[in-house]
Amino acid sequence: MAKTNYSYEKRAREIEKQKKKEEKRKKKQIQNDDGTQEDTQAPTQESNT
């Protein structure tokens, strides 16, 4: 039977944790910037119509 490569599994878990952390950070940033994004998008929409 083959020996399990624990270092590979550990690295995969670390990468997964980093991705989740980055997604949470981006989600928080979007929520915090939500009001400012709406303000900047509104004039461009009005000028296009």
C-alpha positions as YAML, in Angstrom:
chain: A
units: angstrom
residues:
- id: 1
  name: MET
  ca: [0.00, 0.00, 0.00]
- id: 2
  name: ALA
  ca: [1.24, 3.49, -0.88]
- id: 3
  name: LYS
  ca: [2.21, 5.94, 1.80]
- id: 4
  name: THR
  ca: [0.01, 9.06, 2.12]
- id: 5
  name: ASN
  ca: [1.62, 12.37, 1.19]
- id: 6
  name: TYR
  ca: [0.56, 14.47, 4.18]
- id: 7
  name: SER
  ca: [2.56, 17.52, 3.12]
- id: 8
  name: TYR
  ca: [0.55, 17.71, -0.11]
- id: 9
  name: GLU
  ca: [-2.73, 17.45, 1.81]
- id: 10
  name: LYS
  ca: [-1.61, 20.11, 4.28]
- id: 11
  name: ARG
  ca: [-0.65, 22.49, 1.47]
- id: 12
  name: ALA
  ca: [-4.02, 21.90, -0.22]
- id: 13
  name: ARG
  ca: [-5.82, 22.78, 3.03]
- id: 14
  name: GLU
  ca: [-3.72, 25.93, 3.44]
- id: 15
  name: ILE
  ca: [-4.54, 27.05, -0.10]
- id: 16
  name: GLU
  ca: [-8.23, 26.42, 0.51]
- id: 17
  name: LYS
  ca: [-8.12, 28.48, 3.72]
- id: 18
  name: GLN
  ca: [-6.39, 31.34, 1.88]
- id: 19
  name: LYS
  ca: [-9.07, 31.32, -0.84]
- id: 20
  name: LYS
  ca: [-11.89, 31.42, 1.72]
- id: 21
  name: LYS
  ca: [-10.18, 34.25, 3.60]
- id: 22
  name: GLU
  ca: [-9.72, 36.24, 0.38]
- id: 23
  name: GLU
  ca: [-13.38, 35.70, -0.59]
- id: 24
  name: LYS
  ca: [-14.51, 36.96, 2.82]
- id: 25
  name: ARG
  ca: [-12.25, 40.01, 2.50]
- id: 26
  name: LYS
  ca: [-13.63, 40.83, -0.94]
- id: 27
  name: LYS
  ca: [-17.22, 40.37, 0.27]
- id: 28
  name: LYS
  ca: [-16.62, 42.74, 3.20]
- id: 29
  name: GLN
  ca: [-14.98, 45.30, 0.91]
- id: 30
  name: ILE
  ca: [-17.96, 45.17, -1.47]
- id: 31
  name: GLN
  ca: [-20.36, 45.70, 1.42]
- id: 32
  name: ASN
  ca: [-18.33, 48.64, 2.74]
- id: 33
  name: ASP
  ca: [-17.96, 50.23, -0.70]
- id: 34
  name: ASP
  ca: [-21.54, 49.49, -1.73]
- id: 35
  name: GLY
  ca: [-22.76, 53.02, -1.10]
- id: 36
  name: THR
  ca: [-19.88, 54.67, -2.94]
- id: 37
  name: GLN
  ca: [-20.21, 52.34, -5.93]
- id: 38
  name: GLU
  ca: [-23.88, 53.23, -6.35]
- id: 39
  name: ASP
  ca: [-23.03, 56.94, -6.29]
- id: 40
  name: THR
  ca: [-20.34, 56.59, -8.93]
- id: 41
  name: GLN
  ca: [-22.48, 54.38, -11.18]
- id: 42
  name: ALA
  ca: [-25.61, 56.56, -11.11]
- id: 43
  name: PRO
  ca: [-24.21, 59.51, -13.13]
- id: 44
  name: THR
  ca: [-22.88, 57.22, -15.85]
- id: 45
  name: GLN
  ca: [-26.26, 55.53, -16.18]
- id: 46
  name: GLU
  ca: [-28.09, 58.86, -16.41]
- id: 47
  name: SER
  ca: [-25.74, 60.21, -19.08]
- id: 48
  name: ASN
  ca: [-26.22, 57.06, -21.19]
- id: 49
  name: THR
  ca: [-30.01, 57.45, -21.32]
...
